[in-house]
Amino acid sequence: MADTYPGNLSEAEFLTAYAGHALRKPQVVADNVLTGIFLTDVRYRGALTALLVQESVEAARRLAAVWVALTDRTRPVARSLAGPLPDTSAWVRFARAVEDAAIAERPAALLRAMAIDDSALQSVEELCAFQGLARFEVPMRVHEPGPPTATVSGTNPGVLLLSNTTPNATGTGDPIEARMSLSDEQIIALGDATGDFTAWAGDFLGAYIEGRAGAR
């Protein structure tokens, strides 16, 4: 019996659906939230920015998921993507691999690691030129235990504070906090990063899908 995926999809159907919907969802939501931030009452800026951070973190984790699935072929790529999103440690490893390729001025090494062709070369070049991967580690850790608590301090523009607790065996844990300025520049940069993560992940997975189709 053929292996099936969520929705009783075949492997090829699942990969296409994942690329077309799961990867794009954070950007679609983020684009709409970004519009809302600048159109609605300033009182809602903190809450909407917290939602924007959430979508940005998901986009980052899905980019890491594609990286993990393509670089570790010990299990089918689709099966890896159908599982839980990778944790922060996977993001850290991914960010280090990108940094190493950037320092060595060999972005194409990332393509070789993912075993995909040069159709995604522009994306890995853009990825290596991106300076902010490390900044997403803390927001990702804050979201890992579950939805964080969002509060805002100050005004004009104010600072968003996201806080959570890493649980341990006793049910308690250490607090984790992420802070972000609510300035227009910071909010727009976060939205742009979400779009970049989505585009790069889509290009990498798309290259894999096209390569599979061409090999048949």
C-alpha angles and dihedrals in degrees: 000000000000118000111256132201136205111316089023089279124159118244093261092046092050093050091051092047092047092051093046100043118008093049095043099045096083092052094046091051093042092052091053093044090049090054091048093051092062096039103045133069114296088238089074096050094096095050094046092046089052088056090048090053089050092054092045090053091050091050089051092049092049090051088052089047091056090047093050093045094050098042096046108053094169085109130029114281092233092050091052092050091048090060130077119304114264120263129242093274089063089052090052091052091048092049090050092051090052091047091050091051091047094049091048089046088232107122090158087068086075090058091051090049090053092043093231130129132255094272086096095046094112090054095053090047090053090045092053090049092052110103102192109069094106091054091067095062095083097045088048092052090049091056096042098085092047139283109344127225112258122210133162129217127193129001139250090064104343131195127269114221119198114189135180140155128242104226122224135187093284094053094251130091150162119297118244122202136187123189129197134177114242091219118134091244094055093046093049091047090053091051091049091051090052090054092047093051091049094048095048094047090049092050093049094048091041091055089052092049092048090048091053092049092049092050094058 
